[in-house]
Amino acid sequence: MQNIDGYESFRGYEYLDLVCSRHEYLPEAQAIFSLGYARRIQLELSALSFVNAVYVGRKYRFSASEMKTALLRIASFATIIDLTGDVVSWALSCNWDDYKDAAQYRSAVAVSADCIITRNKKDFSFSKLPVLTPDEFLRDRNFEDEA
């Protein structure tokens, strides 16, 4: 099993693409989460991702109940990474412009994630972890036929 981090991209919101059925991004999101569901990869999502998902999902006119149901499905096979005081303190004191991105990054570092998956790599320009788009992840790990 490969260990990956399927973080809220850290603006990429791959989990939101799946939960909110954002059609232009849905094939890659479905492929990545299907791999996680099948336990072919280990998906790790920060607790902050779930909080953000309920908020953003409401903008897509999903009820809180619908979002919770969808996110509970994801939580059944993904690892939820705690948002700790250390992560919050680091994110508040670092030089990153976006607090959410900094918190997502530091959460990934805390669990020794192999990479961060995002559609917006520039948000992680300071990352010491590899940062991959969903397409890059699927291609580089030889999962391109999954999408």
C-alpha positions as CSV (number, residue, x, y, z in Angstrom):
1,M,0.0,0.0,0.0
2,Q,1.3,3.4,-0.9
3,N,1.0,6.1,1.8
4,I,-0.2,9.4,0.3
5,D,-1.8,12.5,1.6
6,G,-5.0,13.5,0.0
7,Y,-5.2,16.9,1.6
8,E,-7.5,19.7,0.9
9,S,-5.4,21.0,-1.7
10,F,-4.5,23.2,-0.1
11,R,-6.9,24.8,-2.2
12,G,-7.4,21.9,-4.5
13,Y,-10.3,20.4,-2.5
14,E,-10.1,17.0,-4.2
15,Y,-12.5,15.7,-1.6
16,L,-14.9,18.5,-2.4
17,D,-14.7,17.7,-6.1
18,L,-15.9,14.2,-5.1
19,V,-18.5,15.2,-2.5
20,C,-19.9,18.2,-4.5
21,S,-19.7,16.4,-7.8
22,R,-17.7,19.2,-9.4
23,H,-17.8,17.7,-12.9
24,E,-14.7,19.2,-14.4
25,Y,-12.5,17.6,-11.7
26,L,-14.6,14.5,-10.8
27,P,-12.7,11.8,-12.7
28,E,-9.4,12.4,-10.9
29,A,-11.1,12.8,-7.6
30,Q,-13.1,9.6,-8.1
31,A,-9.9,7.7,-9.1
32,I,-7.9,8.8,-6.1
33,F,-10.7,8.2,-3.6
34,S,-11.5,4.8,-5.2
35,L,-7.9,3.8,-4.7
36,G,-8.2,4.8,-1.1
37,Y,-11.5,2.9,-0.7
38,A,-9.9,-0.2,-2.2
39,R,-7.0,0.2,0.2
40,R,-4.5,0.5,-2.6
41,I,-3.3,3.8,-1.2
42,Q,-3.7,5.3,2.3
43,L,-5.6,8.6,2.2
44,E,-4.9,11.0,5.0
45,L,-7.1,14.1,5.4
46,S,-6.8,16.8,8.0
47,A,-9.7,17.4,10.4
48,L,-9.7,20.9,9.0
49,S,-10.6,19.5,5.6
50,F,-13.9,18.1,6.9
51,V,-14.8,21.4,8.6
52,N,-14.1,23.3,5.4
53,A,-16.1,20.7,3.3
54,V,-19.3,21.3,5.3
55,Y,-18.9,25.1,4.9
56,V,-18.1,25.0,1.1
57,G,-20.7,22.3,0.4
58,R,-23.4,24.7,1.7
59,K,-22.3,27.1,-1.1
60,Y,-23.0,24.4,-3.6
61,R,-26.5,24.2,-2.0
62,F,-25.9,20.8,-0.3
63,S,-27.6,20.5,3.1
64,A,-25.4,20.0,6.2
65,S,-27.0,16.5,6.4
66,E,-26.0,15.6,2.9
67,M,-22.4,16.8,3.4
68,K,-22.1,15.0,6.7
69,T,-23.4,11.7,5.1
70,A,-20.9,12.0,2.2
71,L,-18.0,12.9,4.5
72,L,-18.8,10.0,6.9
73,R,-18.4,7.7,3.9
74,I,-15.0,9.2,3.2
75,A,-14.1,9.0,6.9
76,S,-14.9,5.3,6.8
77,F,-11.8,4.6,4.7
78,A,-9.5,7.7,5.1
79,T,-7.4,8.6,8.0
80,I,-8.4,11.8,9.7
81,I,-5.4,13.7,11.0
82,D,-6.0,15.7,14.1
83,L,-5.6,19.5,14.0
84,T,-3.3,20.0,17.0
85,G,-2.2,23.0,18.9
86,D,1.3,22.6,17.5
87,V,0.0,22.7,14.0
88,V,-2.2,25.8,14.7
89,S,0.7,27.6,16.4
90,W,3.1,26.8,13.5
91,A,0.6,27.9,10.9
92,L,0.0,31.2,12.6
93,S,3.7,32.0,13.0
94,C,5.0,30.9,9.6
95,N,5.5,33.1,6.6
96,W,2.8,31.4,4.5
97,D,0.1,33.8,3.1
98,D,-2.7,31.3,3.5
99,Y,-3.4,30.0,7.0
100,K,-5.4,27.0,5.8
101,D,-2.7,25.9,3.4
102,A,-0.1,26.3,6.2
103,A,-2.2,24.2,8.5
104,Q,-2.8,21.5,5.9
105,Y,0.9,21.4,5.1
106,R,2.0,21.1,8.7
107,S,-0.6,18.4,9.3
108,A,0.9,16.4,6.4
109,V,4.4,16.9,7.9
110,A,3.2,15.8,11.3
111,V,2.2,12.4,9.9
112,S,5.1,12.0,7.5
113,A,2.9,12.0,4.5
114,D,4.6,11.0,1.2
115,C,3.1,13.9,-0.7
116,I,0.4,16.5,-1.0
117,I,-2.2,16.3,-3.8
118,T,-3.5,19.6,-5.0
119,R,-4.7,21.3,-8.2
120,N,-3.0,24.5,-7.0
121,K,0.7,23.7,-6.5
122,K,1.8,27.3,-6.1
123,D,0.0,27.4,-2.8
124,F,2.6,25.0,-1.5
125,S,5.7,26.7,-3.0
126,F,7.4,26.4,0.5
127,S,6.7,22.7,0.9
128,K,9.4,20.3,1.6
129,L,7.1,17.5,0.7
130,P,6.5,16.6,-2.9
131,V,3.4,18.5,-4.2
132,L,1.5,16.8,-7.0
133,T,-1.6,17.5,-9.1
134,P,-4.1,14.7,-9.1
135,D,-3.1,13.9,-12.7
136,E,0.6,13.8,-11.7
137,F,-0.1,11.6,-8.8
138,L,-2.1,9.1,-10.9
139,R,0.5,9.1,-13.7
140,D,3.6,9.0,-11.5
141,R,2.3,6.2,-9.4
142,N,1.1,4.2,-12.5
143,F,-2.6,4.7,-11.7
144,E,-3.3,6.7,-14.9
145,D,-5.8,4.0,-16.1
146,E,-7.8,4.5,-13.0
147,A,-9.2,7.9,-14.0
